[in-house]
Every structure is written in structure tokens, then in C-alpha cells.
């Protein structure tokens, strides 16, 4: 699965819980909250002032490595 800017964070965490530290590193500390799990990657990046493409690259690299 390739993660895009439109992928819902909750869906990412369901298939790759190991991605949680990446979201925590951008200041998204409420991963258990329904609102944050329902956001897209793009929305989370906008709120937290993070470059979306950079985060997507890290997430997809992590998932591809199976870590």
C-alpha cells in the first residue's frame, strides 16, 4: 500500500502501527483521539506545519522496509 496525502491517519496506524513515532515526532500527540485518527496526512501536516511530501516519504519508506 502506498500512503498518499489523502490517506487517513487511522488507516495508516491500522496497517502500520510502527508509523506512530513519525506522527508523534511532528507534534501529533493525540493519536488515540477520533479527530486525529480521522484526519488525512495532508490535514495533519497543515495543522502541525510539516512538509507533507517529506513525511509521506518517511512513512512509505518505513512501510516498505517492513519495520
N, C-alpha and C positions, 0 to 999 in steps of 0.2 A: 504494500500500500504506500502510495506517495502522499505525503501531507502537503496540503496547499494552504494558502491564506484563508480559504473558505472552510477549512476543516474545523469542526467543533472540538474544543479542548477536551471535553468529556470523552469524546470518541477516541482521541489520541491516548488519553490515560487508560482507557479500557483495553486498548490493544498493546500499549507500550507504557506500562506504569513507570518504567525506568526513565521516562522523559520528565517526570515530575521535578527533579532538580533543575532542569533547564528553565522551567516556568518559575520556580522559586528564585532562581538567580536574577530574573528580571523584575522581581518585586511582587510577583503574584503569589501571595502567601495564603490565599483562601481557596485552595484547590478543591476543598470539600463543599464549598458553597454552591448551591444550584446555579446562581447567577454566573459565577466564573466558569463553571463547567459547561455552561450553555453558550459561552462566547466563542467566536471564531478566533483563529490565531491573529488575523488582521486586527480585530477589535481589541484584543488583549495588548497587542503591540502598540496600538494607538493610545490606549489609556496609560500605558507604562513608558511611553517614549522610547520604544525599542525598534530597531530596524527589522522589519518583518522578514525580508529576504535572508538576512543573517541568521535569524532564529530558525527559519524553515530549513536552512542548510544544516544547521546543527541537529535539529530533530530528525531529519531524514537520514543523516549520517549515522546517528545513534541507532535508529531502527534498522538500517541496512546492515550494521555491524552485529545486530542481534544482542546488544549489551543490555 
